[in-house]
């Protein structure tokens, strides 16, 4: 089964001092993720719209975290600062892809 279709296949991604549990993304999900980040960075968007797009992008990949509050889409705004969310959003795709490559190497 392709890794992105198996809901039990996740990876741990550390950004700063927090560790996030992430799913592997399909090609379609990566394209959607990138579109939502583009929408979040749109200079014509309001802060509210940008934040909403950023949260939607992150929720495509995130399934949990090691923070002292339960994980949920609503908790993103209570747990992370805007700069922490952007740092995470930029770091996730590369770290997820690196984990996938490591997984492939270890299984061969």
C-alpha positions in Angstrom: 0.0 0.0 0.0 1.3 3.5 -0.8 2.6 5.2 2.4 0.3 8.2 2.0 -2.8 6.0 1.9 -2.0 4.1 5.1 -3.4 6.2 8.1 -1.1 4.3 10.4 2.0 5.7 8.6 3.1 8.9 10.3 6.4 10.6 11.1 7.6 12.7 13.9 8.8 16.2 12.9 10.6 18.5 15.4 10.6 22.2 14.8 12.0 24.3 17.6 11.3 22.5 20.9 8.1 20.9 19.8 7.5 17.6 18.1 4.6 17.2 15.7 3.1 13.9 14.3 2.5 14.2 10.6 0.9 12.1 7.9 2.6 11.4 4.6 1.0 13.5 1.9 -0.2 12.4 -1.5 0.7 14.5 -4.5 -2.7 16.1 -4.5 -2.4 16.9 -0.8 1.0 18.5 -1.4 -0.5 20.7 -4.2 -3.3 21.7 -1.9 -0.9 22.4 0.9 1.2 24.7 -1.3 -2.0 26.5 -2.6 -3.1 27.1 1.0 0.3 28.5 1.9 0.2 30.8 -1.2 -3.3 31.9 -0.1 -2.0 32.6 3.4 0.9 34.7 2.1 -1.3 36.7 -0.2 -0.7 40.4 0.5 -4.4 41.2 -0.3 -5.7 38.7 2.3 -6.8 39.9 5.7 -4.9 38.6 8.7 -7.9 36.5 9.5 -8.0 35.0 6.0 -4.2 34.4 6.1 -4.4 32.6 9.4 -7.3 30.5 8.3 -5.5 29.4 5.1 -2.3 28.7 7.2 -4.3 26.5 9.6 -6.0 24.6 6.8 -2.5 23.9 5.3 -1.1 22.7 8.6 -4.1 20.4 9.2 -3.5 18.6 6.0 -0.3 17.2 7.5 -0.6 17.4 11.3 -2.2 14.6 13.3 -0.8 15.4 16.8 1.9 17.1 18.9 3.7 16.9 22.2 2.4 20.2 23.5 0.7 20.5 26.9 -2.7 20.8 25.4 -4.8 18.4 23.3 -4.3 18.6 19.6 -7.0 20.0 17.4 -7.5 22.4 14.6 -8.9 25.0 17.0 -5.9 24.6 19.3 -3.4 25.8 16.6 -4.2 29.4 17.4 -4.0 28.9 21.2 -0.7 26.9 21.1 1.4 28.6 18.4 2.5 32.1 17.6 2.1 33.2 14.0 5.9 32.9 13.4 5.9 29.4 14.9 3.1 28.4 12.6 4.9 29.7 9.6 8.2 28.1 10.7 6.3 24.8 11.0 4.5 25.2 7.7 7.7 25.9 5.8 9.6 23.0 7.5 7.0 20.3 7.2 7.1 19.3 3.5 10.9 18.8 3.4 11.0 17.0 6.8 8.1 14.7 5.7 9.9 13.9 2.4 13.2 13.2 4.2 11.4 10.8 6.5 9.8 9.1 3.6 13.2 8.7 1.9 14.7 7.3 5.1 11.8 4.8 5.4 12.4 3.6 1.8 16.2 3.2 2.4 15.6 1.3 5.7 13.2 -1.1 4.0 15.5 -2.0 1.1 
